[in-house]
Amino acid sequence: MIGYRVVIWEVSTLADEQKTRVAVDIYGQTYTIVGSETSSHVRHVASMVDAKMKEISARNPYLDSSKIAVLTAVNSVHDYLLLKERVEELEEELNKLRG
């Protein structure tokens, strides 16, 4: 298998912040993710991405892995935007209740 090194860049004010390096498998490929999140969090995220890619692939077996990855990203951002909108609505409701 081909391994990839994926670096998640973050702006941080702590110069000595510890970074974790986690090897994960997503859709048959191994990736090394580097970041400040816990290894269990990174594994959980990778597992969710892997599951979504497999789900999309099962529904669309004619798609190559690049298209499956793009559709996974589009679906994930769509879900994120819906959740973000719902959080904003709930924050507005909370502010109204607080007066």
C-alpha positions, 0 to 999 in steps of 0.5 A: 500500500502507498502511504501518505503523510497528511499534515494538518496545519493549525495556528497556535500561540503555544510554540511548544505544543505537542503534536500527535502522529497517527497512522490511519487507514481510509478506503484502503490507503494508509495516511499519517495524520499529524495534529494536536487532537488525540489519537483516538479522535483522529482514529474516530474521524478517519473511521467515519471518513472510511465508512462514508467512502465505503457507503458512497462506493457501494451505491456507486460502484462505477466511481473511482476513488478520487470521485468517491473522495470528492463526494465524501467531502461534499457530503461532509461539508453539507452535513457540517453546514446544516449543523452549523446553521442549527447551532446558530438558530439555537443560539439565537433562541437562547439569546431571546430567552435570556432577554 
